[in-house]
Amino acid sequence: MKLSRIGVVYVSTMIASGFLIAAVLMARPAWEDAFLPPFVWPFAVSFMFELVLNLSSRVRFKPLTMEERLAGILPASLIVIARSAFTS
């Protein structure tokens, strides 16, 4: 699979967000019992990324493919799940 430029930025952002979410959960373990479980938080980051991408009026970007979305969401969610599994 070949990623577009924006796909590479998206995947990198999602992996970084997975580590950031895991770090936040290490600092605030009580947040694991939030309304939305932490492994769903990368979907919110993905939504915000695509929202900003689509609302940018100066440059038109090609939409992300489903493969690019999967390549970003899967590792981010697995990082958060692994943090929960190894700290329990």
Backbone bond lengths (Angstrom), bond angles and torsions (degrees), N, CA, C in turn:
res aa  C-N    CA-C-N  psi(-1)  N-CA   C-N-CA  omega(-1)  CA-C   N-CA-C  phi
1 M - - - 1.451 - - 1.526 108.19 -
2 K 1.307 115.29 131.55 1.460 120.47 178.13 1.526 108.12 -105.00
3 L 1.325 115.52 126.84 1.458 120.77 -179.95 1.526 110.25 -91.20
4 S 1.318 115.08 143.50 1.460 119.83 173.20 1.532 108.38 -75.35
5 R 1.326 116.37 172.98 1.475 119.40 178.64 1.521 111.07 -59.61
6 I 1.326 115.62 -46.17 1.462 118.83 -179.42 1.527 110.37 -68.50
7 G 1.334 116.35 -28.85 1.466 120.51 175.91 1.516 111.71 -65.26
8 V 1.319 117.10 -40.05 1.466 121.24 177.65 1.528 110.03 -65.18
9 V 1.327 116.61 -42.43 1.469 120.34 177.79 1.528 109.77 -63.61
10 Y 1.322 116.70 -41.59 1.469 121.17 179.86 1.527 111.29 -62.99
11 V 1.322 116.94 -49.29 1.469 120.25 -179.41 1.522 110.55 -62.37
12 S 1.321 117.42 -42.14 1.471 120.82 178.21 1.521 111.20 -63.23
13 T 1.328 116.69 -41.76 1.465 121.12 178.36 1.518 110.75 -63.41
14 M 1.311 116.77 -41.79 1.458 120.06 -178.22 1.528 111.80 -68.04
15 I 1.319 117.34 -40.34 1.469 119.81 177.98 1.527 110.16 -65.83
16 A 1.327 116.41 -41.73 1.467 119.68 176.80 1.523 110.91 -63.26
17 S 1.324 117.31 -38.43 1.467 119.53 179.00 1.523 110.99 -67.61
18 G 1.336 117.44 -33.48 1.467 119.78 176.05 1.512 111.58 -61.35
19 F 1.336 116.49 -44.68 1.461 120.21 177.42 1.529 111.47 -67.26
20 L 1.315 117.04 -37.89 1.463 120.75 178.92 1.535 110.75 -65.39
21 I 1.317 117.02 -43.97 1.469 120.80 178.26 1.524 109.91 -62.76
22 A 1.334 116.97 -42.10 1.469 119.97 177.92 1.526 110.71 -62.77
23 A 1.318 118.21 -39.29 1.467 121.47 178.81 1.524 110.85 -66.45
24 V 1.319 116.70 -40.13 1.467 120.36 177.94 1.521 109.98 -63.88
25 L 1.322 116.83 -40.54 1.460 119.89 179.33 1.527 112.27 -69.46
26 M 1.325 116.90 -27.54 1.465 119.22 175.46 1.533 109.61 -69.17
27 A 1.328 116.79 -37.41 1.458 121.02 -179.54 1.527 111.95 -77.53
28 R 1.312 117.37 -33.35 1.468 122.69 -177.79 1.523 110.15 -127.55
29 P 1.322 119.12 76.59 1.468 120.83 -177.20 1.529 113.59 -63.18
30 A 1.312 118.38 -21.81 1.462 120.42 179.44 1.523 111.83 -67.40
31 W 1.322 117.47 -21.11 1.464 120.77 -179.48 1.521 112.58 -71.59
32 E 1.335 116.63 -9.38 1.458 118.82 177.29 1.520 111.65 -66.49
33 D 1.314 116.87 -21.46 1.463 121.51 178.60 1.516 111.57 -97.11
34 A 1.316 117.12 27.84 1.462 121.81 -179.64 1.526 110.12 -69.56
35 F 1.337 114.70 170.27 1.467 120.73 179.86 1.530 111.02 -56.29
36 L 1.328 116.00 -45.63 1.466 120.72 174.03 1.517 108.55 -102.20
37 P 1.324 118.18 130.38 1.465 119.52 179.46 1.527 111.07 -63.06
38 P 1.316 117.80 148.97 1.465 121.18 -175.27 1.529 114.67 -59.29
39 F 1.324 118.48 -28.84 1.462 117.91 -179.23 1.526 111.91 -70.39
40 V 1.327 117.94 -8.91 1.463 122.41 176.75 1.531 110.64 -92.19
41 W 1.325 118.03 -18.03 1.460 121.54 -177.29 1.526 113.31 -57.47
42 P 1.348 120.51 -35.33 1.471 118.19 176.41 1.536 113.24 -60.80
43 F 1.319 118.15 -27.18 1.459 119.87 175.92 1.527 110.70 -65.61
44 A 1.328 116.76 -36.21 1.468 120.37 176.70 1.532 110.37 -66.69
45 V 1.320 116.43 -39.72 1.468 120.20 177.36 1.529 109.59 -64.33
46 S 1.313 116.77 -42.01 1.462 121.16 177.99 1.523 111.04 -61.79
47 F 1.323 115.78 -43.07 1.461 120.15 178.70 1.526 110.63 -60.56
48 M 1.323 116.56 -46.12 1.458 120.19 -179.57 1.537 111.37 -64.51
49 F 1.331 117.07 -39.20 1.465 120.91 178.14 1.526 110.35 -60.42
50 E 1.314 115.99 -48.92 1.469 119.21 -178.56 1.519 111.80 -69.89
51 L 1.320 117.69 -31.98 1.456 120.44 177.26 1.528 110.55 -64.68
52 V 1.316 116.69 -46.62 1.468 120.66 177.71 1.527 109.99 -64.06
53 L 1.310 116.96 -39.62 1.456 121.07 179.43 1.526 111.27 -62.40
54 N 1.312 117.23 -43.11 1.464 121.19 -177.93 1.520 112.94 -77.06
55 L 1.327 118.04 -27.27 1.457 120.50 -178.81 1.525 113.37 -87.22
56 S 1.326 116.24 -8.71 1.467 117.54 177.90 1.528 107.77 -70.77
57 S 1.307 115.78 119.11 1.458 120.01 -171.75 1.531 113.35 -89.42
58 R 1.325 117.35 -19.18 1.460 118.89 -175.95 1.521 112.92 -73.98
59 V 1.317 116.77 -38.94 1.461 120.88 -175.06 1.518 109.18 -125.17
60 R 1.300 117.17 133.53 1.458 121.62 175.95 1.526 108.65 -93.79
61 F 1.315 116.15 125.02 1.455 121.42 178.96 1.512 109.62 -105.29
62 K 1.316 114.63 149.57 1.450 119.92 173.13 1.530 107.29 -71.59
63 P 1.330 118.26 136.92 1.468 119.12 -178.81 1.532 111.40 -60.55
64 L 1.320 115.35 151.24 1.454 120.17 176.69 1.523 109.57 -67.64
65 T 1.320 115.58 144.35 1.458 119.47 176.09 1.532 108.83 -83.91
66 M 1.313 115.50 165.44 1.460 119.22 179.05 1.529 110.76 -65.21
67 E 1.322 117.62 -32.37 1.462 120.58 178.09 1.528 110.68 -65.18
68 E 1.332 116.55 -39.84 1.463 119.86 177.95 1.525 110.54 -67.22
69 R 1.308 116.77 -39.90 1.463 119.51 177.69 1.525 110.91 -62.88
70 L 1.326 116.22 -44.10 1.465 120.29 179.01 1.524 110.73 -64.16
71 A 1.334 116.65 -40.69 1.462 120.69 179.82 1.526 111.89 -65.58
72 G 1.319 118.46 -20.32 1.459 121.44 177.34 1.516 113.06 -94.35
73 I 1.328 116.49 -45.76 1.464 120.89 -176.06 1.526 112.13 -69.41
74 L 1.318 117.10 -42.62 1.467 120.35 -175.30 1.529 112.92 -59.89
75 P 1.337 120.08 -53.31 1.466 117.44 -179.85 1.528 113.26 -65.36
76 A 1.330 117.08 -36.04 1.468 118.88 179.57 1.521 110.90 -63.31
77 S 1.325 117.08 -45.33 1.465 120.22 178.88 1.524 111.35 -66.80
78 L 1.323 117.38 -38.38 1.472 119.90 178.83 1.521 112.11 -66.32
79 I 1.323 117.66 -34.22 1.472 120.41 177.07 1.526 109.61 -64.27
80 V 1.333 117.04 -43.69 1.468 121.05 179.90 1.526 110.24 -66.46
81 I 1.325 117.71 -42.15 1.464 121.51 179.99 1.528 109.81 -66.17
82 A 1.330 117.96 -40.91 1.462 121.20 178.93 1.517 111.24 -63.11
83 R 1.323 117.49 -38.16 1.454 120.17 177.39 1.525 110.27 -61.87
84 S 1.312 116.63 -41.35 1.458 120.09 178.64 1.521 111.45 -67.36
85 A 1.313 117.27 -37.68 1.457 121.20 -177.71 1.537 111.77 -70.41
86 F 1.333 117.22 -38.01 1.452 120.17 -175.25 1.522 113.97 -86.65
87 T 1.322 117.90 -13.10 1.469 118.65 179.54 1.526 111.71 -102.87
88 S 1.302 117.73 -2.73 1.479 119.30 179.60 1.505 111.56 -81.76
